[in-house]
Amino acid sequence: QVQLVESGGGLVQPGGSLRLSCAASGSIFSINVMGWYRQAPGSQRELVARITSGGRTRYADSVKGRFTISRDNAKNTVYLQMNSLKPEDTAVYYCNAETVINYWGQGTQVTVSS
């Protein structure tokens, strides 16, 4: 019922920036919370940031001060601005939408390397 499409990933040098976008379609009015998760090879998926319908945000300690989650309600899109990127940020980043069940995007690869 909800489709999520991520974009904006790529290869960036340490210290660089990227902005990820997640466009939601379908039953968007049922979405309560949207967030970004990431999963590195051989690691568990972890929460990066989330934002509620009321605009409240939460960040992983590892990205506080560097990443910012935001949303554009008119475009049904959530963003993740990533600054001061580090090699340890390398992962597949997934968009998540919470309804009565959770929906996930296909993921977008972020690689931070010199």
C-alpha positions in Angstrom: 0.0 0.0 0.0 3.0 2.3 0.5 5.9 2.5 -1.9 9.2 4.1 -1.0 11.9 5.1 -3.4 15.3 6.2 -2.2 17.8 8.3 -4.2 20.9 10.4 -3.7 23.4 7.7 -2.7 26.8 7.5 -4.2 30.6 7.6 -3.7 32.0 10.5 -1.7 35.3 11.3 -0.1 35.7 11.5 3.7 34.5 14.8 4.9 32.1 15.2 2.0 28.3 15.5 2.0 25.3 13.7 0.4 21.6 14.2 0.6 19.3 11.2 0.5 15.7 11.5 -0.6 12.8 9.1 0.0 9.6 9.7 -2.0 6.5 8.0 -0.6 3.5 7.0 -2.6 0.3 5.0 -2.2 -1.5 5.2 1.2 0.7 8.0 2.4 -2.0 9.2 4.9 -1.5 6.1 7.0 2.2 6.9 7.6 3.0 7.8 11.2 6.7 7.9 11.3 9.4 7.8 8.6 13.1 7.1 9.2 16.4 6.1 7.7 18.2 2.9 8.6 21.5 1.6 7.3 23.2 -1.7 7.0 26.8 -2.3 6.4 28.1 -5.7 5.0 28.1 -8.3 7.7 26.3 -6.0 10.2 22.8 -5.6 11.5 20.5 -2.9 10.2 20.6 0.1 12.5 18.5 3.2 13.0 20.1 6.4 11.7 17.3 8.9 12.1 13.6 9.1 12.3 10.9 11.8 12.2 7.3 11.7 13.4 4.3 13.2 11.8 4.6 16.0 14.3 8.2 16.7 13.4 9.9 15.2 16.3 13.3 13.7 15.4 15.7 11.1 16.8 19.2 10.4 15.8 21.8 7.7 16.4 24.6 8.9 18.6 27.1 8.2 15.8 25.5 10.7 13.5 24.4 13.5 15.8 25.7 16.8 14.7 26.5 15.5 11.2 23.2 14.3 9.8 19.8 16.0 9.6 16.5 14.4 8.8 13.7 16.6 7.4 10.6 16.3 5.4 8.6 18.1 2.7 4.9 17.2 3.3 3.8 18.7 0.0 6.1 16.4 -1.9 5.6 13.4 0.5 9.4 13.2 0.7 11.8 12.7 3.6 15.4 13.7 3.3 18.6 12.9 5.1 21.3 15.5 4.8 24.7 13.8 5.6 27.7 16.0 6.3 31.2 15.3 7.4 30.9 11.8 6.2 33.2 9.1 7.5 34.3 5.8 6.0 32.3 4.1 8.8 29.1 5.6 7.3 29.5 3.3 4.3 26.3 1.2 4.1 23.1 0.7 2.2 20.6 3.2 3.5 17.0 2.3 3.7 13.9 4.4 4.0 11.3 3.2 6.4 7.6 4.1 6.8 5.6 3.0 9.8 1.9 2.3 9.5 0.1 -0.7 11.0 3.1 -2.5 9.4 6.5 -1.3 8.3 7.4 -0.5 4.7 10.9 -0.4 3.3 12.5 1.1 0.3 15.0 -0.8 -1.9 17.9 1.0 -0.4 20.6 3.3 -1.8 24.3 2.7 -1.5 26.5 5.2 0.3 30.2 4.7 0.0 32.6 7.0 1.8 36.2 6.3 0.6 39.3 8.1 -0.5 
